[in-house]
Protein backbone atom coordinates (compact mmCIF):
# COMPACT_ATOMS: atom_id res chain seq x y z
CA UNK A 1 0.00 0.00 0.00
CA UNK A 2 1.21 3.50 -0.88
CA UNK A 3 0.58 6.16 1.75
CA UNK A 4 1.31 9.87 1.53
CA UNK A 5 3.62 10.17 4.54
CA UNK A 6 4.26 13.86 3.98
CA UNK A 7 7.58 15.67 4.13
CA UNK A 8 10.52 15.69 6.51
CA UNK A 9 11.06 19.44 6.15
CA UNK A 10 11.78 19.75 2.37
CA UNK A 11 12.08 16.12 1.25
CA UNK A 12 9.11 13.87 0.63
CA UNK A 13 9.30 10.75 2.75
CA UNK A 14 9.23 7.40 0.97
CA UNK A 15 5.63 6.24 0.59
CA UNK A 16 6.36 2.95 2.35
CA UNK A 17 7.41 2.61 5.98
CA UNK A 18 8.98 -0.75 5.12
CA UNK A 19 11.28 0.87 2.56
CA UNK A 20 12.25 3.66 4.95
CA UNK A 21 12.92 1.18 7.77
CA UNK A 22 15.06 -0.93 5.46
CA UNK A 23 17.05 2.15 4.46
CA UNK A 24 17.54 2.97 8.15
CA UNK A 25 19.03 -0.50 8.62
CA UNK A 26 21.36 0.01 5.65
CA UNK A 27 22.40 3.38 7.08
CA UNK A 28 23.30 1.75 10.39
CA UNK A 29 25.23 -0.99 8.60
CA UNK A 30 27.10 1.63 6.57
CA UNK A 31 27.93 3.69 9.67
CA UNK A 32 29.37 0.59 11.37
CA UNK A 33 31.36 -0.28 8.25
CA UNK A 34 32.86 3.22 8.04
CA UNK A 35 33.33 3.36 11.81
CA UNK A 36 34.40 0.41 13.95
CA UNK A 37 35.15 -1.95 11.07
CA UNK A 38 37.17 0.67 9.22
CA UNK A 39 39.27 1.35 12.33
CA UNK A 40 40.13 -2.33 12.58
CA UNK A 41 40.99 -2.50 8.89
CA UNK A 42 43.24 0.57 9.22
CA UNK A 43 45.03 -1.06 12.15
CA UNK A 44 45.68 -4.14 10.02
CA UNK A 45 46.97 -1.93 7.22
CA UNK A 46 49.39 -0.19 9.60
CA UNK A 47 50.74 -3.57 10.76
CA UNK A 48 51.26 -4.69 7.17
CA UNK A 49 53.13 -1.50 6.28
CA UNK A 50 55.35 -1.90 9.32
CA UNK A 51 56.16 -5.51 8.38
CA UNK A 52 56.96 -4.43 4.81
CA UNK A 53 59.18 -1.59 6.11
CA UNK A 54 57.89 0.83 3.49
CA UNK A 55 58.29 4.58 3.27
CA UNK A 56 54.54 4.97 3.32
CA UNK A 57 54.33 8.41 1.71
CA UNK A 58 56.45 7.44 -1.30
CA UNK A 59 55.67 3.76 -1.77
CA UNK A 60 53.75 3.00 -4.98
CA UNK A 61 50.33 1.39 -4.61
CA UNK A 62 51.55 -1.91 -6.06
CA UNK A 63 54.08 -2.22 -3.23
CA UNK A 64 51.37 -2.93 -0.66
CA UNK A 65 48.11 -3.51 -2.56
CA UNK A 66 48.53 -7.29 -2.76
CA UNK A 67 49.21 -7.61 0.97
CA UNK A 68 46.21 -5.41 1.80
CA UNK A 69 43.92 -7.46 -0.43
CA UNK A 70 44.93 -10.72 1.29
CA UNK A 71 44.30 -9.44 4.82
CA UNK A 72 41.04 -10.88 6.29
CA UNK A 73 40.08 -7.72 8.19
CA UNK A 74 40.62 -5.45 5.19
CA UNK A 75 38.76 -7.93 2.99
CA UNK A 76 35.83 -7.87 5.44
CA UNK A 77 35.81 -4.08 5.31
CA UNK A 78 35.66 -4.15 1.51
CA UNK A 79 32.93 -6.79 1.45
CA UNK A 80 30.71 -4.95 3.95
CA UNK A 81 31.16 -1.65 2.13
CA UNK A 82 30.25 -3.25 -1.19
CA UNK A 83 27.24 -5.03 0.32
CA UNK A 84 25.98 -1.77 1.85
CA UNK A 85 26.27 -0.14 -1.57
CA UNK A 86 24.26 -2.93 -3.20
CA UNK A 87 21.62 -2.94 -0.47
CA UNK A 88 21.32 0.84 -0.70
CA UNK A 89 19.92 0.53 -4.24
CA UNK A 90 18.02 -2.72 -4.13
CA UNK A 91 15.10 -1.97 -1.85
CA UNK A 92 14.26 1.41 -3.39
CA UNK A 93 14.39 0.01 -6.93
CA UNK A 94 12.17 -2.93 -6.00
CA UNK A 95 9.60 -0.57 -4.49
CA UNK A 96 9.45 1.77 -7.47
CA UNK A 97 9.36 -1.10 -9.95
CA UNK A 98 6.44 -2.75 -8.10
CA UNK A 99 4.46 0.51 -8.26
CA UNK A 100 5.68 1.68 -11.66
CA UNK A 101 2.31 2.89 -12.97
CA UNK A 102 1.72 5.12 -9.94
CA UNK A 103 5.15 6.73 -9.96
CA UNK A 104 5.40 7.11 -13.74
CA UNK A 105 1.97 8.73 -13.73
CA UNK A 106 3.15 11.27 -11.20
CA UNK A 107 6.19 12.20 -13.29
CA UNK A 108 4.12 12.42 -16.47
CA UNK A 109 1.80 14.90 -14.76
CA UNK A 110 4.78 16.99 -13.64
CA UNK A 111 6.45 16.95 -17.08
CA UNK A 112 4.31 19.83 -18.36
CA UNK A 113 3.77 21.57 -15.03
CA UNK A 114 5.50 24.61 -13.58
CA UNK A 115 7.16 26.50 -12.15
CA UNK A 116 10.23 25.95 -14.30
CA UNK A 117 10.39 23.70 -17.34
CA UNK A 118 11.59 20.31 -18.56
CA UNK A 119 13.38 19.47 -21.83
CA UNK A 120 14.00 15.82 -22.69
CA UNK A 121 16.11 14.71 -25.67
CA UNK A 122 15.62 10.96 -25.65
CA UNK A 123 17.26 10.39 -29.04
CA UNK A 124 20.48 12.26 -28.30
CA UNK A 125 23.84 10.67 -29.07
CA UNK A 126 25.51 10.03 -25.72
CA UNK A 127 29.25 9.49 -25.19
CA UNK A 128 30.27 6.02 -24.04
CA UNK A 129 31.45 7.33 -20.67
CA UNK A 130 27.85 8.20 -19.73
CA UNK A 131 26.51 4.67 -20.15
CA UNK A 132 28.12 2.62 -17.37
CA UNK A 133 26.60 2.01 -13.95
CA UNK A 134 28.28 4.68 -11.84
CA UNK A 135 28.35 3.69 -8.15
CA UNK A 136 26.97 0.33 -9.37
CA UNK A 137 23.55 2.00 -9.50
CA UNK A 138 21.36 -0.43 -11.51
CA UNK A 139 20.96 0.96 -15.01
CA UNK A 140 23.27 3.87 -14.25
CA UNK A 141 22.03 7.42 -14.72
CA UNK A 142 20.70 6.92 -18.23
CA UNK A 143 19.33 3.36 -18.45
CA UNK A 144 16.64 3.11 -15.79
CA UNK A 145 13.35 5.03 -15.77
CA UNK A 146 13.56 5.33 -11.97
CA UNK A 147 17.18 6.48 -11.86
CA UNK A 148 16.03 9.75 -10.23
CA UNK A 149 14.31 8.49 -7.09
CA UNK A 150 16.77 5.61 -6.89
CA UNK A 151 19.65 8.08 -6.79
CA UNK A 152 17.81 10.37 -4.37
CA UNK A 153 16.81 7.90 -1.66
CA UNK A 154 19.85 5.70 -2.18
CA UNK A 155 22.34 8.52 -1.81
CA UNK A 156 20.61 9.78 1.32
CA UNK A 157 22.08 6.59 2.76
CA UNK A 158 25.43 7.29 1.09
CA UNK A 159 25.46 10.70 2.79
CA UNK A 160 24.92 8.82 6.06
CA UNK A 161 21.81 10.81 6.93
CA UNK A 162 23.63 14.15 6.86
CA UNK A 163 22.03 15.48 3.67
CA UNK A 164 18.36 14.49 3.90
CA UNK A 165 17.31 18.13 3.59
CA UNK A 166 19.89 19.09 0.93
CA UNK A 167 22.15 20.61 3.58
CA UNK A 168 25.32 20.10 1.53
CA UNK A 169 23.87 21.70 -1.60
CA UNK A 170 22.54 24.72 0.29
CA UNK A 171 25.96 25.09 1.88
CA UNK A 172 27.50 25.29 -1.58
CA UNK A 173 24.85 27.70 -2.87
CA UNK A 174 25.44 30.08 0.04
CA UNK A 175 29.23 30.10 -0.51
CA UNK A 176 29.30 29.98 -4.31
CA UNK A 177 31.98 32.11 -5.98
CA UNK A 178 30.47 35.18 -7.65
CA UNK A 179 31.55 37.50 -10.46
CA UNK A 180 33.47 40.52 -9.24
CA UNK A 181 30.80 42.91 -10.55
CA UNK A 182 28.06 41.08 -8.62
CA UNK A 183 25.90 40.56 -11.73
CA UNK A 184 24.07 37.21 -11.55
CA UNK A 185 21.32 36.84 -14.12
CA UNK A 186 21.85 33.27 -15.35
CA UNK A 187 23.30 30.26 -13.51
CA UNK A 188 23.88 26.88 -15.18
CA UNK A 189 24.39 23.77 -13.05
CA UNK A 190 26.04 21.13 -15.26
CA UNK A 191 25.85 17.44 -14.36
CA UNK A 192 22.97 18.45 -12.11
CA UNK A 193 21.71 14.92 -11.39
CA UNK A 194 18.41 15.17 -9.51
CA UNK A 195 18.79 18.93 -9.18
CA UNK A 196 19.50 19.32 -5.48
CA UNK A 197 22.11 22.04 -6.10
CA UNK A 198 20.06 23.57 -8.93
CA UNK A 199 17.09 24.02 -6.61
CA UNK A 200 19.30 25.37 -3.81
CA UNK A 201 20.77 27.92 -6.23
CA UNK A 202 17.30 28.99 -7.42
CA UNK A 203 16.15 29.51 -3.84
CA UNK A 204 19.38 31.33 -2.89
CA UNK A 205 19.31 33.59 -5.99
CA UNK A 206 15.58 34.06 -6.68
CA UNK A 207 16.17 36.80 -9.26
CA UNK A 208 18.42 34.61 -11.44
CA UNK A 209 17.41 32.25 -14.22
CA UNK A 210 18.69 28.83 -13.11
CA UNK A 211 19.26 25.88 -15.42
CA UNK A 212 20.10 22.29 -14.47
CA UNK A 213 21.66 20.15 -17.21
CA UNK A 214 22.36 16.44 -17.17
CA UNK A 215 22.83 13.70 -19.74
CA UNK A 216 20.53 11.45 -17.72
CA UNK A 217 16.96 12.01 -18.88
CA UNK A 218 15.47 10.05 -15.96
CA UNK A 219 17.47 12.24 -13.56
CA UNK A 220 16.33 15.61 -14.91
CA UNK A 221 12.77 14.32 -15.22
CA UNK A 222 12.72 13.50 -11.52
CA UNK A 223 14.57 16.74 -10.73
CA UNK A 224 11.84 18.73 -12.45
CA UNK A 225 9.03 16.82 -10.69
CA UNK A 226 10.69 17.48 -7.35
CA UNK A 227 11.24 21.18 -8.11
CA UNK A 228 7.57 21.50 -9.11
CA UNK A 229 6.53 19.93 -5.83
CA UNK A 230 8.80 22.33 -3.93
CA UNK A 231 7.47 25.28 -5.96
CA UNK A 232 10.97 26.27 -7.11
CA UNK A 233 11.46 27.59 -10.69
CA UNK A 234 14.34 25.76 -12.39
CA UNK A 235 14.73 24.92 -16.08
CA UNK A 236 15.92 21.33 -16.38
CA UNK A 237 17.26 19.98 -19.67
CA UNK A 238 18.72 16.70 -20.87
CA UNK A 239 21.90 17.98 -22.48
CA UNK A 240 25.59 17.18 -22.52
CA UNK A 241 27.85 19.28 -20.31
CA UNK A 242 30.19 19.56 -23.31
CA UNK A 243 27.36 20.77 -25.58
CA UNK A 244 25.11 22.99 -23.47
CA UNK A 245 23.39 24.82 -26.39
CA UNK A 246 23.86 28.20 -24.72
CA UNK A 247 25.19 31.18 -26.67
CA UNK A 248 28.73 32.49 -26.27
CA UNK A 249 29.27 34.75 -23.24
CA UNK A 250 25.69 34.28 -22.00
CA UNK A 251 26.10 32.84 -18.49
CA UNK A 252 27.26 34.47 -15.25
CA UNK A 253 27.98 31.38 -13.12
CA UNK A 254 28.44 27.70 -13.98
CA UNK A 255 28.51 25.12 -11.20
CA UNK A 256 29.52 21.47 -11.16
CA UNK A 257 29.05 19.27 -8.10
CA UNK A 258 31.04 15.99 -7.99
CA UNK A 259 30.89 15.71 -11.80
CA UNK A 260 34.46 15.62 -13.05
CA UNK A 261 35.64 12.42 -11.36
CA UNK A 262 32.82 10.65 -13.26
CA UNK A 263 33.95 11.66 -16.77
CA UNK A 264 36.88 10.69 -18.97
CA UNK A 265 39.95 12.92 -19.26
CA UNK A 266 38.90 14.05 -22.73
CA UNK A 267 35.35 14.60 -21.47
CA UNK A 268 36.70 16.85 -18.73
CA UNK A 269 38.70 18.91 -21.23
CA UNK A 270 35.68 19.28 -23.50
CA UNK A 271 33.44 20.33 -20.62
CA UNK A 272 35.91 22.96 -19.43
CA UNK A 273 36.22 24.33 -22.96
CA UNK A 274 32.43 24.50 -23.33
CA UNK A 275 32.07 26.22 -19.96
CA UNK A 276 34.69 28.80 -20.92
CA UNK A 277 32.75 29.47 -24.14
CA UNK A 278 29.37 30.13 -22.52
CA UNK A 279 30.61 32.16 -19.55
CA UNK A 280 30.75 35.93 -20.03
CA UNK A 281 34.04 37.72 -19.37
CA UNK A 282 34.32 37.89 -15.60
CA UNK A 283 32.01 34.89 -15.21
CA UNK A 284 32.79 32.15 -12.69
CA UNK A 285 33.03 28.37 -12.90
CA UNK A 286 32.60 26.97 -9.36
CA UNK A 287 33.52 23.26 -9.10
CA UNK A 288 33.14 20.95 -6.10
CA UNK A 289 35.06 17.69 -6.48
CA UNK A 290 37.95 15.59 -5.14
CA UNK A 291 41.44 16.86 -4.42
CA UNK A 292 43.81 16.10 -7.27
CA UNK A 293 47.50 15.92 -8.08
CA UNK A 294 49.78 16.74 -5.17
CA UNK A 295 46.82 17.90 -3.09
CA UNK A 296 45.26 14.43 -2.93
CA UNK A 297 45.97 12.23 0.07
CA UNK A 298 49.09 10.10 -0.17
CA UNK A 299 48.23 8.01 2.90
CA UNK A 300 48.49 4.33 1.83
CA UNK A 301 45.19 3.08 3.26
CA UNK A 302 43.23 5.91 1.66
CA UNK A 303 45.01 5.38 -1.65
CA UNK A 304 44.16 1.69 -1.49
CA UNK A 305 40.49 2.31 -0.67
CA UNK A 306 40.34 4.83 -3.50
CA UNK A 307 41.62 2.11 -5.82
CA UNK A 308 39.02 -0.34 -4.49
CA UNK A 309 36.29 2.26 -5.06
CA UNK A 310 37.58 2.71 -8.61
CA UNK A 311 37.55 -1.03 -9.32
CA UNK A 312 34.41 -2.28 -7.55
CA UNK A 313 32.14 0.77 -7.41
CA UNK A 314 32.28 1.62 -11.12
CA UNK A 315 34.25 4.80 -10.41
CA UNK A 316 35.78 4.30 -13.80
CA UNK A 317 37.66 7.59 -14.10
CA UNK A 318 38.12 8.70 -10.49
CA UNK A 319 41.65 7.26 -10.26
CA UNK A 320 42.63 9.06 -13.46
CA UNK A 321 40.99 12.30 -12.31
CA UNK A 322 42.74 12.49 -8.95
CA UNK A 323 46.14 11.63 -10.46
CA UNK A 324 46.21 14.78 -12.62
CA UNK A 325 46.10 18.35 -11.31
CA UNK A 326 42.57 19.52 -12.19
CA UNK A 327 43.61 23.16 -11.78
CA UNK A 328 45.92 22.66 -14.76
CA UNK A 329 43.00 21.31 -16.84
CA UNK A 330 41.06 24.48 -16.03
CA UNK A 331 44.03 26.71 -16.90
CA UNK A 332 44.46 24.92 -20.23
CA UNK A 333 40.87 25.93 -21.05
CA UNK A 334 41.79 29.60 -20.46
CA UNK A 335 40.61 30.15 -16.89
CA UNK A 336 42.29 32.01 -14.06
CA UNK A 337 42.14 29.47 -11.25
CA UNK A 338 42.32 29.39 -7.47
CA UNK A 339 41.51 26.87 -4.77
CA UNK A 340 38.55 27.80 -2.59
CA UNK A 341 37.78 26.63 0.93
CA UNK A 342 37.16 22.90 1.34
CA UNK A 343 33.50 21.97 1.48
CA UNK A 344 31.69 19.15 3.25
CA UNK A 345 33.78 16.08 4.08
CA UNK A 346 36.90 17.99 3.02
CA UNK A 347 35.95 17.96 -0.68
CA UNK A 348 37.84 20.51 -2.75
CA UNK A 349 36.48 23.72 -4.24
CA UNK A 350 37.96 25.00 -7.51
CA UNK A 351 37.18 28.56 -8.57
CA UNK A 352 37.84 29.36 -12.22
CA UNK A 353 37.24 32.84 -13.62
CA UNK A 354 37.01 33.83 -17.28
CA UNK A 355 39.34 36.80 -17.83
CA UNK A 356 37.70 40.17 -18.42
PyMOL commands that set and color helices and strands:
alter all, ss='L'
color gray80, all
select helices_A, chain A and resi 17-52+61-63+65-70+72-98+100-111+128-130+134-136+147-158+167-175+196-204+217-230+260-262+265-278+293-295+300-312+318-323+326-332+344-346
alter helices_A, ss='H'
color red, helices_A
select strands_A, chain A and resi 7-8+11-12+117-119+186-190+209-214+235-238+251-257+279-289+335-339+348-354
alter strands_A, ss='S'
color yellow, strands_A
deselect
rebuild
show_as cartoon
